[in-house]
Each structure stands twice: as structure tokens, then as C-alpha cells.
Amino acid sequence: MERIASHPAAGQNKALPGDFAIWIFIYAELLVFGIFFLAYAYTRAQHVALFNEYQQHLDRESGAINTLVLITSSYFVVMAVNAVRRGAARRCGQWLVLAIGSGGVFVVVKLAEFAARHAEGVTLSTNTFYMFYLSLTFFHFMHVLMGMVILSVVAVKAYQGAYNALEHTGVETGASYWHMVDLVWIVLFPLVYVLH
């Protein structure tokens, strides 16, 4: 049976969880997405009727499912961090596997959505709305895939005993990246799929 230890002082001196380098990357990525979102909002304001019309063609149910899936996956990641902070590395790995599985559900749902748009003949050049929709959602999709790779590496290391209650920076680093991916989708979904 895995020994669970409590180390409340572990990592409390750090202002940000995980490796500092990931935060530079996260801030850079948030800046890129922010610019993308501002460009979308500005262009939408210039073409309200076009955006409103083609927004109705999007699969909001799939978008809502993926929102729920990513929020759930972030919960699993939080539980993984809590587990490793208590010294339960294997349990951390188990929670990460659930998060990766949730990411897999997101990927399958999103691929089905992309396939449906492709079957309708939608491309980046179809119109301005679809150019933004495809660019934003595919850019985010690639971040989900990257996050799944990162969490997979962290999960394997957790199962191998590389982390403990005192040293788990890798888990916090992966978790921070995954939460960024989740946060971006929480903004992207209502902005592109819902708001008029």
C-alpha cells in the first residue's frame, strides 16, 4: 500500500506552481490567444450579420460537451497535484490518466466536428467567420494534444516514483499548462460559439 505523507510546507515558498519557464511559455501563449480573440472581436464588429449567420451552423452541443470535458479534466489534474503533495505518486498518476482520457474525449469530439465542417466544404477561405473559427479551434486543438503529451510524460514519471511530497515540480508544471488550455477554451467557446 502506498504511503501517504503530509508535507504542508512543501512548495509554499514559490509564488507560482511548477517550473518558472512554463509560466513564460504560458504568458506568451495567452498573449497570442489574446491577440487572436481581439482580432476576432474587432472583425466580428465589422461583419455582424455574417458572423451571426454562420455561427448558427456550429455544433454548440459538441462545444458544450467539450467545455464540460475540459473542466472535468482540470478537476482530475487538481486531484493529481493534491495526491502528489500528500506523497501519493501512484494515485497522482491515476488521476493524470483520467485527465488524459478526458483530453482524448475532447479530441474525438473535436475531430468529429472538424469532419462535419469538412464534409460541408468549409475551408479557411469559405468566409471570414470560418477562417477565424477554424484557425482558433485548430490552434487550441493542437494545444490540447501537446497538453496530453505533457501529462502522459508526467504520469509515467509519477508511476515510476519520480515525484514525492517534497519534489513534484514536474506535476505542477504539467498541471499549469493544462489549466491554461482549459482556460483558453472557456473563453473561446462562448466567444465563437455562443455570443452574438
Sequence and secondary structure as in RCSB ss.txt:
>XXXX:A:sequence
MERIASHPAAGQNKALPGDFAIWIFIYAELLVFGIFFLAYAYTRAQHVALFNEYQQHLDRESGAINTLVLITSSY
FVVMAVNAVRRGAARRCGQWLVLAIGSGGVFVVVKLAEFAARHAEGVTLSTNTFYMFYLSLTFFHFMHVLMGMVI
LSVVAVKAYQGAYNALEHTGVETGASYWHMVDLVWIVLFPLVYVLH
>XXXX:A:secstr
       TTTTTT SSSS HHHHHHHHHHHHHHHHHHHHHHHHHHHSHHHHHHHHTTS HHHHHHHHHHHHHHHH
HHHHHHHHHHTT HHHHHHHHHHHHHHHHHHHHHHHHHHHHHHHTT  TTS HHHHHHHHHHHHHHHHHHHHHHH
HHHHHHHHHTT   SS  HHHHHHHHHHHHHHHHHHHHIIIIII  
